[in-house]
Amino acid sequence: MSRHNQHTIKEAIDNLLKVYKLDERIAERGLINSWESVMGGMIAKHTKEIYINKRQLFVMLDSSALRNELSLAKSKIITLLNEAAGKDVINEIVFK
């Protein structure tokens, strides 16, 4: 077997995920899973639903005051969440 055809397991898995377009979904899931660690327990407690659609993070909150506070810090939150995910996963947040 020639050396140039050999790949590490990580490379093979990364290629497989890209071929089946699963790499973005995994990054999205990682970003959602990091919500509590990035935002803290108090905010996570008031978060009722969170999902990503077309690079937009939708966050349903049970507090209008918290929704207003978080809306003021959208760009900072986007940066923190993308850093936690290790890549740019979202470019917008919608608080509801």
C-alpha positions as CSV (number, residue, x, y, z in Angstrom):
1,M,0.0,0.0,0.0
2,S,1.5,3.4,-0.9
3,R,2.0,6.0,1.8
4,H,0.1,8.8,-0.1
5,N,-3.2,6.9,0.1
6,Q,-3.1,6.6,3.9
7,H,-5.2,9.0,6.0
8,T,-5.6,9.3,9.7
9,I,-8.8,8.2,11.2
10,K,-9.6,11.9,12.0
11,E,-9.1,12.9,8.4
12,A,-11.2,10.0,7.2
13,I,-14.1,10.9,9.5
14,D,-13.8,14.6,8.7
15,N,-14.0,13.8,5.0
16,L,-17.0,11.5,5.6
17,L,-18.8,14.2,7.5
18,K,-18.2,16.7,4.7
19,V,-19.4,14.4,2.0
20,Y,-22.6,13.7,3.8
21,K,-22.9,17.4,4.9
22,L,-23.0,16.5,8.6
23,D,-20.1,18.7,9.7
24,E,-22.3,21.8,9.9
25,R,-25.0,20.0,11.8
26,I,-22.4,18.7,14.3
27,A,-21.0,22.3,14.7
28,E,-24.6,23.6,15.3
29,R,-25.3,20.9,17.9
30,G,-22.0,21.8,19.7
31,L,-22.9,25.5,19.7
32,I,-26.3,24.7,21.2
33,N,-24.8,22.4,23.8
34,S,-22.4,25.2,24.8
35,W,-25.2,27.7,25.5
36,E,-25.3,27.1,29.3
37,S,-21.5,27.1,29.8
38,V,-21.1,30.3,27.7
39,M,-24.2,32.2,29.0
40,G,-24.3,30.9,32.5
41,G,-26.9,29.0,34.5
42,M,-29.3,31.8,35.2
43,I,-29.8,32.6,31.5
44,A,-30.0,28.9,30.7
45,K,-32.7,28.5,33.3
46,H,-34.8,31.2,31.5
47,T,-34.1,29.6,28.1
48,K,-37.1,27.6,27.0
49,E,-36.1,26.6,23.4
50,I,-33.0,27.1,21.3
51,Y,-32.4,26.1,17.7
52,I,-30.5,27.1,14.6
53,N,-31.9,27.7,11.1
54,K,-29.9,29.1,8.2
55,R,-27.1,30.3,10.4
56,Q,-29.5,32.1,12.7
57,L,-29.8,31.1,16.4
58,F,-33.3,31.3,17.7
59,V,-33.6,31.6,21.5
60,M,-37.0,31.5,23.3
61,L,-36.8,33.1,26.7
62,D,-39.4,33.4,29.5
63,S,-38.4,36.9,30.6
64,S,-38.9,40.0,28.5
65,A,-36.4,41.9,30.6
66,L,-33.7,39.3,30.0
67,R,-34.7,39.3,26.3
68,N,-34.0,43.0,26.1
69,E,-30.7,42.8,28.0
70,L,-29.4,40.0,25.7
71,S,-30.5,41.9,22.6
72,L,-28.1,44.7,23.6
73,A,-25.2,42.2,23.6
74,K,-26.0,40.2,20.4
75,S,-22.6,40.7,18.7
76,K,-20.7,39.7,21.8
77,I,-22.9,36.6,22.3
78,I,-22.4,35.6,18.7
79,T,-18.6,35.9,19.1
80,L,-18.6,33.9,22.3
81,L,-20.7,31.1,20.9
82,N,-18.8,30.8,17.7
83,E,-15.5,30.7,19.7
84,A,-16.9,27.9,21.9
85,A,-17.9,26.0,18.7
86,G,-14.5,26.5,17.2
87,K,-15.8,28.0,14.0
88,D,-18.3,30.5,12.6
89,V,-21.6,28.6,13.0
90,I,-24.1,31.5,13.4
91,N,-24.1,35.1,12.2
92,E,-27.4,36.3,13.8
93,I,-29.4,35.7,17.0
94,V,-33.1,36.2,17.3
95,F,-34.5,36.4,20.8
96,K,-38.2,35.6,21.2
